[in-house]
Amino acid sequence: MLAIFRKELNSFLNSLVAYIVIGVFLVIVGLFTWFFDSNVLDYGYADLNNFFQLTPFIFVFLIPAITMRSLSEEYKSGTIELLFTKPLSEWQIIIGKFLAIFLLIFVALLPTLLYYYSVYQLGNPKGNIDSAAVSGSYVGLLLLGATFASIGLWASSITDNQIVAFVIGAVLCYVFYDGIQQLANVFSGTTQFYISFLSLGYHYEALGRGLIDSRNIIYLLSVIFLMLFLTKQNLVSKKN
């Protein structure tokens, strides 16, 4: 598994994918957080709501752009057959790739801690920011990023075409994050609640309120496991 992790990470670094993804992400969130309309400085309140509301929608496109080549390229180049001949289980291949993608997401988020520090210092009085909500939102972003990574990895496992994998991954990420929530808004009462509960956005927003509820974490982890399991089943079918 570590060999796959290192191989995938080196592949990102050698192809400039990591630098481009992190650079694009930081430029977009930086502009919206600090310069465009409704930025932190104009808003007049010490919070990072804009950042935490925008980032999931950027992830919808950026994470599938990272994952689209993970398995589809292996299929197209035939190197997947080489992996199957090595003493590696399907789980080891998948987890190795998944962890490399997750590390990239983690590294992309690290520089944004400067946003929190800046707003913390700019608060009046200093430190006038809901740190619990910020912490919960970062936990939510990491889990949401991991969930999108698992969805993108599954999309990459069903085709040898990277563009197709990207489109499928991006569409599914949006549907699971916001599409289900939009559907829920058509209804009311308990029906709306139960449909909303299936949305990744519902659990992400709940974590962003600063209350780390185990139900939200368990749901997101369950989706991650389900998508990785389905990816594993696709690899088994490919192998056979």
C-alpha positions in Angstrom: 0.0 0.0 0.0 2.8 2.4 0.8 4.4 1.7 -2.5 1.2 2.7 -4.3 0.9 5.8 -2.1 4.4 6.9 -3.0 3.9 6.1 -6.7 0.7 8.1 -6.8 2.1 11.0 -4.9 5.2 11.1 -7.1 3.0 11.0 -10.2 1.1 14.1 -8.9 4.3 16.0 -8.2 6.0 15.0 -11.4 3.1 16.0 -13.6 2.6 19.4 -11.9 -1.0 18.3 -11.1 -0.4 19.0 -7.4 1.0 22.5 -8.0 -1.8 23.5 -10.4 -4.6 22.2 -8.2 -3.3 23.8 -5.1 -2.5 27.1 -6.9 -5.9 27.3 -8.6 -7.6 26.6 -5.3 -5.7 29.2 -3.3 -6.1 31.9 -6.0 -9.9 31.4 -6.3 -10.6 31.2 -2.5 -8.2 34.1 -1.9 -10.0 36.3 -4.4 -13.4 35.6 -3.1 -12.4 35.7 0.6 -10.4 39.0 0.5 -11.1 40.9 -2.7 -14.5 40.3 -4.4 -17.9 41.5 -3.3 -18.9 40.4 0.2 -15.3 39.8 1.2 -14.2 39.6 4.8 -13.1 43.2 5.0 -16.3 44.6 3.5 -18.6 42.3 5.5 -17.6 43.8 8.8 -17.8 40.6 10.8 -15.0 38.3 11.9 -15.9 35.1 10.2 -14.9 32.9 7.3 -18.4 32.0 6.1 -17.6 33.0 2.5 -14.6 30.7 2.4 -16.4 27.7 3.9 -19.4 28.2 1.7 -17.4 28.5 -1.5 -14.7 25.8 -1.0 -17.1 22.8 -1.4 -18.2 24.0 -4.8 -14.5 24.4 -5.8 -13.9 20.9 -4.6 -16.7 19.6 -6.8 -14.5 20.4 -9.8 -10.9 20.3 -8.5 -11.1 16.9 -6.7 -12.5 15.0 -9.7 -9.8 16.7 -11.8 -7.2 15.1 -9.4 -8.9 11.6 -9.3 -9.9 11.3 -13.0 -6.5 9.7 -13.9 -6.1 7.6 -10.8 -7.4 4.3 -12.3 -8.6 5.3 -15.8 -5.0 6.0 -16.8 -3.9 2.6 -15.4 -6.6 1.0 -17.6 -5.6 2.9 -20.7 -1.9 2.3 -20.4 -2.3 -1.3 -19.3 -0.3 -0.8 -16.1 -3.3 -2.0 -14.1 -2.4 -5.5 -15.3 1.1 -5.0 -13.9 -0.4 -4.0 -10.5 -2.5 -7.1 -10.5 0.6 -9.3 -10.9 2.2 -7.8 -7.8 1.5 -9.0 -4.2 -1.1 -6.3 -3.7 -4.8 -6.7 -2.8 -7.4 -4.5 -4.5 -7.9 -2.7 -1.1 -4.2 -1.9 -1.0 -4.2 -0.4 -4.4 -7.3 1.7 -3.7 -6.3 2.9 -0.2 -2.8 3.8 -1.4 -4.3 6.0 -4.2 -7.0 7.4 -1.9 -4.5 8.4 0.8 -2.3 10.2 -1.8 -5.3 12.2 -3.0 -6.3 13.0 0.6 -2.8 14.2 1.4 -3.0 16.6 -1.6 -6.3 18.0 -0.3 -4.9 18.4 3.2 -1.9 20.3 1.9 -4.1 22.5 -0.2 -6.1 23.5 2.9 -3.0 24.1 5.1 -2.2 27.6 3.8 -5.8 28.7 4.4 -5.2 28.6 8.1 -3.6 32.0 7.5 -7.1 33.3 6.7 -8.2 32.2 10.2 -5.1 33.8 11.8 -5.7 37.1 9.9 -9.4 37.3 10.8 -8.5 36.4 14.4 -6.1 39.3 14.5 -8.4 41.7 12.7 -11.3 41.0 15.1 -12.5 43.8 17.4 -11.7 42.9 20.0 -8.9 40.7 18.8 -9.9 37.0 18.7 -13.6 37.9 18.2 -14.2 34.9 15.9 -16.1 31.6 16.6 -13.1 29.3 16.7 -15.3 26.3 17.4 -17.2 26.8 14.2 -14.0 27.3 12.2 -12.6 24.1 13.7 -15.8 22.2 12.9 -15.8 23.6 9.3 -12.2 22.5 8.7 -13.1 19.0 10.0 -16.1 19.1 7.6 -13.9 20.2 4.7 -11.4 17.4 5.2 -14.2 14.8 5.5 -16.0 16.3 2.5 -12.8 16.3 0.5 -12.2 12.7 1.4 -15.8 11.9 0.3 -15.4 13.6 -3.0 -12.1 11.8 -3.4 -13.8 8.4 -2.9 -16.5 9.4 -5.4 -13.9 10.5 -8.0 -11.9 7.4 -7.5 -15.0 5.3 -8.2 -15.7 7.3 -11.3 -12.1 6.7 -12.5 -12.6 3.0 -11.9 -15.5 2.6 -14.4 -13.8 4.0 -17.5 -10.4 4.4 -19.3 -11.3 7.9 -20.4 -10.1 10.6 -18.0 -12.6 13.2 -19.3 -15.5 10.8 -18.8 -14.2 10.1 -15.3 -14.0 13.8 -14.5 -17.5 14.6 -15.8 -19.1 11.6 -13.9 -17.1 12.5 -10.7 -18.0 16.2 -10.8 -21.7 15.5 -11.5 -21.9 13.0 -8.7 -20.1 15.2 -6.3 -22.5 18.1 -7.0 -25.6 15.9 -6.8 -24.5 14.4 -3.5 -23.5 17.7 -2.0 -26.1 20.2 -3.2 -28.4 18.4 -5.7 -30.1 16.3 -3.0 -30.5 19.4 -0.9 -32.2 21.2 -3.7 -34.6 18.2 -4.2 -35.4 18.3 -0.5 -36.4 21.9 -0.7 -39.3 20.8 -3.0 -40.8 19.0 0.0 -41.6 20.1 3.6 -41.8 18.6 7.0 -40.3 15.2 7.8 -39.9 14.3 4.1 -37.7 17.3 3.6 -35.6 16.4 6.6 -35.0 12.8 5.6 -34.1 13.7 2.0 -31.8 16.5 3.3 -30.1 14.0 5.7 -28.9 12.1 2.6 -27.1 15.2 1.4 -23.4 15.7 2.1 -24.1 19.4 2.4 -26.4 18.8 5.3 -23.7 17.1 7.4 -21.0 19.5 6.3 -23.1 22.5 7.4 -23.9 20.8 10.7 -20.2 20.3 11.4 -19.6 24.0 10.5 -21.8 25.1 13.4 -19.1 24.0 15.7 -20.8 20.9 17.2 -18.9 17.8 16.2 -21.8 15.3 16.1 -20.8 11.7 15.6 -23.8 11.1 13.4 -22.4 13.5 10.8 -19.0 12.0 10.9 -20.3 8.5 10.7 -22.5 9.3 7.7 -19.6 10.9 5.8 -17.2 8.0 6.7 -19.9 5.5 5.6 -20.2 7.2 2.2 -16.4 7.1 1.8 -16.3 3.4 2.7 -19.2 2.6 0.3 -17.6 4.4 -2.6 -14.2 2.7 -1.9 -16.0 -0.6 -1.7 -17.7 -0.1 -5.0 -14.3 0.9 -6.5 -12.8 -2.3 -5.1 -15.7 -4.3 -6.8 -14.9 -2.7 -10.1 -11.2 -3.6 -9.7 -12.2 -7.2 -9.0 -14.3 -7.3 -12.1 -11.5 -5.8 -14.1 -9.1 -8.4 -12.7 -11.4 -11.3 -13.6 
